[in-house]
Amino acid sequence: MTTGNTIIEVKDLVKTYPGDVRAVQGVTFNVKEAEFFGFLGPNGAGKTTTMNMLVNLVKKTSGSIHIDGIDLDKNPQEIYKRIGFAMQEVGLDETASAREMLQLHGRLYHLPKQRIDEQIAKLLKLVELEKVADRYTATYSGGMRRRFDLALSLIHEPRILFLDEPTQGLDPHARQLIWGHLKELNQAGMTIFLTTHFMEEAETLCDRLAIMDRGKIVTEGTVQELLAKHEAKTLEEVFLKTTGSNLGDEEVNLNAADPYARRN
Amino acid sequence: MGTFFSDWYYLSIRNTKQIWRPLLALIPSMFIPIFFFFVNSVSLSAFAKVPGFPNVSYKDFIAPVALFTAIFFSAGNAGIELVQDIANGYFKKLIILPISKITILLSKLTEVAVQAVLQGAIVLVLLLADGVHFNTGVLGILAIFGLMVIFAMAWSCVGIIAALRTKNARLVQSMFVIVFPFLYLTTSQAPKQLLPPTFATIATYNPVTYIIEGVRALVLYDWSSPAIWQGFLMASCLFVVMVSLALKSFQKAIS
């Protein structure tokens, strides 16, 4: 699937919040073009902080990030055009309908009107929300909101899609539906960067995985490579061996997960 | 530059739709000024006969307050809407769009201006229907709206700054209470010479006094009244100061 070209290049990425909370401690990794890359880890491991730094929602303390060859520090606007982001918290305008939101975002990505209309029709069909497209998003169920958020992140056909826990809180049917959409997008050539703590999700979707714990990447590779490297039978076993998931650390890092709770 | 204005326009359209979604949300900010105007204009009408009161009806005297109360309450909605966007995560989506980020704030101010005109127009129609006379005519009414729009945008920055700095919906929603000291510790209910000395001093230092007096001069007197330019000067100063502070808070929130 992958072309072999590096599309996300992260070097020595560090994020330290006030109070010396070290959420991310020198993370380095690459993601290839058209790769489905998974970022696993227990709650509070630093996955969301890392992803938020990649999309420039959180300022890094040090290190470098290049997306599609562009330095995030130098030209974030160019990077915004190339990425889509479906966040853990599904942020929607609840006083707007799905169609209105898609139109607005299409316009703010400066797409021609005809392309916006085509994209809206295509995406509403993809996430099976055609019949409720003119209803306010406030009336949507959790699953519908997640599916719509995915559609919204795809309005401008980004080259790279960032997904933070995209199936969190969904029932198995909705989860399968989203997995199916993601596989289709990846097969069509889209690079997908996913954070999750569902082993099944990571095994089903990802070409390659990195496991993060306490702000550091503790292991990285394909599922087969990880099983062999850690002499494990399942990915869950690899996860437990490498993270030893500790609730005390989780609580410390959870405070660091929301950039808007800590800035001021 | 083209995309700057189109981004501003589309975000303004989005924000402006929030004014009447849901329509019922408009009622409180319309009800309060209209209610107080009709109650006060009847119950306090004898006040106009007190020595030292200008030679005008009490209804005409407090008409500017009805317009102002509508603006005060509606301008507070901008902060509430912004804090809702921040709390539910939509604000994050906006700041990773390839747009000039300042258009997010400018579109909020545009929404405030549109709402000030809409709500001001409704109150104006009711005032005219009740027999309030605007001495400076149509031009004067346009000037009143200009003054109110400038002040509404300045006042909305109080809620916007609170939203950006605290990100706390309950706090921003409860900030409407500060309207009361700013509105009533002025010459809104009586001319300064009839206020107790302490109140008169507070009113002198309350910037809202000058804006109310500016509107009042446009309702009651003619264009030669210095209160008109003083009102515009005060509103403009408040606009510059408050928008600058809001910009600073906005830059900090997105950096």
Interface residues (C-beta under 8 A of the other chain):
Chain A: V55 N56 L57 K59 Q77 E78 Y80 K81 I83 F85 M87 E89 V90 G91 L92 D93 E94 T95 A96 E100 L104 H105 R107 L108 Y109 H110 Y136 L152 Y260 A261 R263 N264
Chain B: T3 S6 D7 Y10 L11 R14 K17 Q18 R21 P22 Q84 D85 I86 N88 G89 Y90 F91 K92 K93 I95 I96 L97 P98 I99 R165 K167 K252 A253 S255
